Amino acid sequence: LSLRARMLILLIAVTAIFLLIMGAVTTAVLSKRVSNVFTADLIAEATRSPAKLADNTDGYLAVAVSVRTGQIVQITPGQQTSELGTALGELSLPEYRARFFRQPATITTTGGEKVRAVARVITATELANAGFSAQAGRYILVVAHSGGAVNSQVGAVVVAEVITGGGLLTLLVIGGWWLIGRGLDPLDEMASTAKEITSRGDLTARVADADERTEVGRLGSAINTMLDRIQ
């Protein structure tokens, strides 16, 4: 490969590695922050009364399961809530304690969807006050929400980073090829002059002057000094 191509490849490689590292760090930080906000909102939602949970329109699922009889009270309507209730109804009390020891917990509904859920204990009176028919005793209130919202937000940022990084690398290829080529043009001129001197035997010819503070300028000065000695 030519010097220009090697320099351009190195420049692109270094930039691409930097973009990948920066993108990975940004995605990790954003994912953590969005997940924390999601968890905080879920815990806050779980503290609401069954009546208020029944009126929510933010995609939360709420189910109450009787500790004594296993009765399932579907607080929020919909197929997803029904599937969540069926999955919760299959758990025993020790399994509830183990599953929700650290909240939020991940629950897989009978429909195969994974949701994040938190749980607390409520009474049948609270359910009755909200208009639900419930047998006497304690109930485990489970409030859940699909984690797809978190994934979609992080995914959108990843897509934006990929598009932006691709555009930046494209501009870098174009601009870098032109800039590196401009910096190496004096070397091409020196090579052409040296070739003419060799072919014609004209020792009076000299390469073009350049700034001796640069590598190219010092090379040109050295070539001219060598030609003076030869002449």
C-alpha positions as CSV (number, residue, x, y, z in Angstrom):
1,L,0.0,0.0,0.0
2,S,1.0,3.6,-0.6
3,L,2.0,5.8,2.3
4,R,-1.2,7.8,1.7
5,A,-3.3,4.7,2.0
6,R,-1.5,3.4,5.1
7,M,-1.9,6.8,6.8
8,L,-5.6,7.0,5.9
9,I,-6.2,3.4,7.1
10,L,-4.5,4.1,10.4
11,L,-6.5,7.4,10.9
12,I,-9.8,5.6,10.2
13,A,-8.9,2.7,12.5
14,V,-8.0,4.9,15.4
15,T,-11.1,7.0,14.9
16,A,-13.3,3.9,14.6
17,I,-11.9,2.4,17.8
18,F,-12.5,5.7,19.6
19,L,-16.1,5.9,18.4
20,L,-16.7,2.3,19.4
21,I,-15.3,2.9,22.9
22,M,-17.3,6.2,23.3
23,G,-20.4,4.5,22.0
24,A,-20.1,1.6,24.4
25,V,-19.6,3.8,27.4
26,T,-22.4,6.1,26.4
27,T,-24.8,3.2,25.8
28,A,-23.9,1.6,29.2
29,V,-24.4,4.9,31.1
30,L,-27.6,5.6,29.3
31,S,-28.9,2.1,29.8
32,K,-28.1,2.3,33.5
33,R,-29.8,5.6,33.9
34,V,-32.9,4.7,32.0
35,S,-33.2,1.4,33.9
36,N,-32.9,3.3,37.2
37,V,-35.7,5.7,36.1
38,F,-37.8,2.8,34.9
39,T,-37.4,1.0,38.3
40,A,-38.2,4.1,40.3
41,D,-41.3,4.7,38.3
42,L,-42.4,1.1,38.7
43,I,-41.9,1.1,42.5
44,A,-43.8,4.4,42.7
45,E,-46.6,3.0,40.6
46,A,-46.8,-0.1,42.9
47,T,-47.5,2.2,45.9
48,R,-50.8,3.4,44.4
49,S,-54.1,2.0,45.5
50,P,-55.9,-0.6,43.4
51,A,-58.5,1.9,42.3
52,K,-55.9,4.2,40.9
53,L,-54.0,1.3,39.3
54,A,-57.2,0.3,37.5
55,D,-57.4,3.7,35.8
56,N,-53.8,3.9,34.6
57,T,-53.1,4.1,30.8
58,D,-49.3,4.0,30.9
59,G,-48.9,0.3,30.1
60,Y,-48.7,-1.0,33.7
61,L,-50.1,-4.4,34.6
62,A,-51.6,-5.0,38.0
63,V,-52.7,-8.3,39.5
64,A,-53.6,-9.3,43.0
65,V,-53.2,-12.9,44.2
66,S,-54.8,-14.3,47.4
67,V,-52.2,-15.6,49.8
68,R,-54.7,-18.1,51.3
69,T,-56.7,-19.3,48.3
70,G,-54.7,-18.3,45.2
71,Q,-57.6,-16.3,43.9
72,I,-56.5,-14.0,41.1
73,V,-58.0,-10.5,40.9
74,Q,-57.2,-8.8,37.6
75,I,-56.9,-5.1,38.4
76,T,-55.9,-3.8,35.0
77,P,-57.8,-5.1,31.9
78,G,-56.2,-6.8,28.9
79,Q,-54.8,-10.0,27.6
80,Q,-51.3,-9.2,29.0
81,T,-52.7,-8.8,32.5
82,S,-54.5,-12.1,32.2
83,E,-51.3,-13.9,31.1
84,L,-49.4,-12.3,34.0
85,G,-52.1,-13.4,36.5
86,T,-52.0,-17.0,35.2
87,A,-48.2,-17.1,35.6
88,L,-48.4,-15.6,39.1
89,G,-51.1,-18.1,40.1
90,E,-48.7,-20.9,39.5
91,L,-46.2,-19.6,42.2
92,S,-46.3,-20.8,45.8
93,L,-45.8,-18.5,48.7
94,P,-42.1,-19.5,49.2
95,E,-41.6,-18.9,45.5
96,Y,-43.1,-15.4,45.8
97,R,-40.7,-14.6,48.7
98,A,-37.7,-15.9,46.8
99,R,-38.7,-14.2,43.5
100,F,-39.4,-10.8,45.1
101,F,-36.7,-10.8,47.6
102,R,-34.9,-8.3,45.5
103,Q,-37.2,-6.0,43.6
104,P,-37.9,-5.5,40.8
105,A,-38.1,-9.1,39.7
106,T,-38.4,-10.5,36.2
107,I,-41.5,-12.5,35.5
108,T,-42.3,-14.4,32.3
109,T,-46.0,-14.4,31.4
110,T,-47.7,-17.4,30.0
111,G,-47.6,-15.5,26.6
112,G,-43.8,-15.7,26.8
113,E,-43.2,-12.0,27.5
114,K,-40.8,-10.9,30.2
115,V,-41.9,-8.1,32.4
116,R,-40.3,-6.3,35.4
117,A,-42.5,-6.5,38.5
118,V,-42.7,-5.4,42.1
119,A,-44.9,-6.7,44.8
120,R,-46.5,-5.7,48.1
121,V,-49.1,-7.1,50.4
122,I,-52.6,-5.6,50.5
123,T,-55.9,-6.5,52.2
124,A,-59.2,-7.7,50.6
125,T,-60.7,-4.5,52.0
126,E,-58.5,-2.4,49.7
127,L,-59.7,-4.4,46.7
128,A,-63.3,-4.2,47.8
129,N,-63.0,-0.4,48.1
130,A,-61.8,-0.3,44.6
131,G,-64.8,-2.2,43.4
132,F,-63.3,-5.7,43.0
133,S,-64.8,-8.9,44.4
134,A,-62.2,-10.4,46.7
135,Q,-62.3,-13.1,49.4
136,A,-61.2,-12.1,52.9
137,G,-57.5,-12.3,53.7
138,R,-54.3,-10.9,52.4
139,Y,-53.3,-10.5,48.8
140,I,-50.1,-10.0,47.0
141,L,-50.4,-7.0,44.7
142,V,-48.0,-7.3,41.7
143,V,-47.4,-4.4,39.4
144,A,-45.4,-5.0,36.3
145,H,-44.3,-3.3,33.0
146,S,-42.6,-4.6,30.0
147,G,-38.9,-3.8,29.8
148,G,-39.3,-3.1,26.1
149,A,-39.6,0.6,26.8
150,V,-36.0,0.6,28.2
151,N,-34.7,-1.4,25.3
152,S,-36.4,0.8,22.7
153,Q,-34.9,4.0,24.2
154,V,-31.4,2.5,24.3
155,G,-31.8,1.0,20.9
156,A,-32.8,4.3,19.4
157,V,-29.6,5.9,20.8
158,V,-27.5,3.0,19.4
159,V,-29.0,3.5,16.0
160,A,-28.3,7.2,16.1
161,E,-24.7,6.5,17.2
162,V,-24.2,4.1,14.3
163,I,-25.6,6.5,11.7
164,T,-23.6,9.4,13.1
165,G,-20.4,7.3,13.3
166,G,-20.8,6.1,9.8
167,G,-21.3,9.6,8.5
168,L,-18.3,10.8,10.4
169,L,-16.1,8.0,9.0
170,T,-17.3,8.8,5.5
171,L,-16.3,12.4,5.9
172,L,-13.0,11.4,7.4
173,V,-12.2,9.2,4.4
174,I,-12.9,12.0,2.0
175,G,-11.3,14.7,4.0
176,G,-8.4,12.6,5.1
177,W,-7.5,11.4,1.6
178,W,-7.5,15.0,0.4
179,L,-5.5,16.4,3.4
180,I,-2.9,13.6,3.4
181,G,-2.5,13.8,-0.4
182,R,-1.9,17.5,-0.1
183,G,0.7,17.0,2.6
184,L,2.5,14.4,0.4
185,D,2.4,16.3,-2.9
186,P,5.8,17.8,-2.3
187,L,7.2,14.3,-2.0
188,D,5.7,13.5,-5.4
189,E,7.3,16.6,-6.9
190,M,10.7,15.7,-5.4
191,A,10.4,12.2,-6.9
192,S,9.5,13.6,-10.3
193,T,12.5,16.1,-10.2
194,A,14.9,13.4,-9.1
195,K,13.7,11.1,-11.9
196,E,14.2,13.9,-14.5
197,I,17.7,14.6,-13.2
198,T,18.5,10.9,-13.4
199,S,17.1,10.5,-17.0
200,R,18.6,13.7,-18.4
201,G,21.8,13.9,-16.3
202,D,21.1,17.6,-15.5
203,L,22.9,18.2,-12.2
204,T,21.9,21.9,-12.2
205,A,18.3,21.0,-11.5
206,R,17.0,21.3,-7.9
207,V,13.9,20.2,-6.1
208,A,11.4,22.9,-5.1
209,D,12.2,24.8,-1.9
210,A,10.0,24.0,1.1
211,D,9.7,25.0,4.7
212,E,12.7,23.4,6.5
213,R,10.7,23.3,9.7
214,T,8.8,20.3,8.2
215,E,10.0,16.9,7.4
216,V,9.4,17.4,3.7
217,G,11.3,20.7,3.7
218,R,14.3,19.1,5.4
219,L,14.3,16.2,2.9
220,G,14.2,18.7,0.0
221,S,17.1,20.6,1.5
222,A,19.1,17.4,2.0
223,I,18.5,16.4,-1.6
224,N,19.6,19.8,-2.9
225,T,22.7,19.7,-0.8
226,M,23.5,16.2,-2.1
227,L,23.1,17.5,-5.7
228,D,25.4,20.4,-5.0
229,R,28.1,18.0,-3.8
230,I,27.6,15.7,-6.8
231,Q,27.7,18.6,-9.2
